């Protein structure tokens, strides 16, 4: 399985600021996925990050709020911009691997916005 | 109606007992199924795939019932370390292989 390093593991931020989350994979992958998990809820896909092209955002998520970079096949960043308390959540990067396309996650970023 | 539904629990289980719970899915085009385990404030980790014939991994048994559109997870001889939230994940072929997550079933194993 892929080894995915994600940082920061947690942060407490002020309203109106931005936070960039980094995700590093130990192997080359075509797509990387960014999820959000709000307390007590299921994971929600924010966007799919493709190397060499713009990220594909899911309904309810926009690039201005969650800009994503994918400079190469092993790295991606997600920025949470102009944060509000409603952005408090766990953010997870992930990749799919193997013939069954199993999903593997980074260790997550626990974000609290005051 | 959510595409993937789980009983949120908690299921309080005495150590050594057996616990089982289901996950229902609404899309008949669902093709692949997985159980993930998530500890509090940690990332989900793959527990096991679910195959049509049913599969077992140690104390864990997963089954798929396509006719009734649900999967199940059974944990035998529960350990304290089994306490976690168990997420059901479904992949639908008709939505470009997107994953659908259940909200999870919480299991609490007590001494």
Interface residues (C-beta under 8 A of the other chain):
Chain A: X1 X40 X41 X42 X43 X44 X45 X90 X92 X100 X101 X102 X103 X104 X105 X106 X107 X108 X110
Chain B: X4 X8 X32 X34 X41 X42 X43 X44 X45 X46 X49 X87 X89 X91 X97 X98 X99 X101 X102 X103 X104
